[in-house]
């Protein structure tokens, strides 16, 4: 029995000790007890950054800076001086997609190599981490294709809106992965708190979706000749604002029932986001505030996903209907 144990320890040491050279350095990046947790955070950050840089493309009217896809022009994959600043901005955003792909792939590899000592079953392998990381790895190329379709359709506002919504899905997946890698399990809560949390998450999804409709009906189309939705801008803006007010209301209920950091985080982000939205509307949607508003939408999505994942429905007993230490 001792010899078997010794052989197992030797195999484990060989597995944990990366070989020398470039391959060894790469393994050190994706292997280790905290590697997948670090890459999960990196995935969350880069998926938020791409939303902000995408906003920069649209707000500088650079959406067709590269007039075709997957090439930048009909005869080149890269921009050239004739396309000017718009071409450079659009091409730079396309290059950032490769950064997202690399981060997603490394996150997936880190999830494949991860071994959780707290879960000895299946040798400590975490199928949940692998599946979430795989979703990110496949979602980003799909997102790039949707971005390409938006260029090929001359920035159709509904395709552009879908492009943003997919980014929000990837942000929510990244939050899920961050929570899983850090061992943040959902806590049981009563029916009222559970309904408040789910209502907050659904209302947030509706508010973000309506935000894309507002964007598609407003002045910042991404190009001077891009089509608009045709909806009345003032009407859809007020509809979007109403959805945000619903988010604030449901979040207040969640804060009252849970008294958790996750609920307070959503409340703080949404209130700040609402203030920015009101100010940008009153000032005629200046570029800087629109960018801040899109950053706020990303942070609000992340915060609401974190709240949604922080709780689970408990058995309906009176002792479990009170507050909860959800994080």
Order of alpha helices (4+ residues) and beta strands (2+ residues): alpha-alpha-alpha-alpha-alpha-alpha-beta-alpha-alpha-alpha-alpha-beta
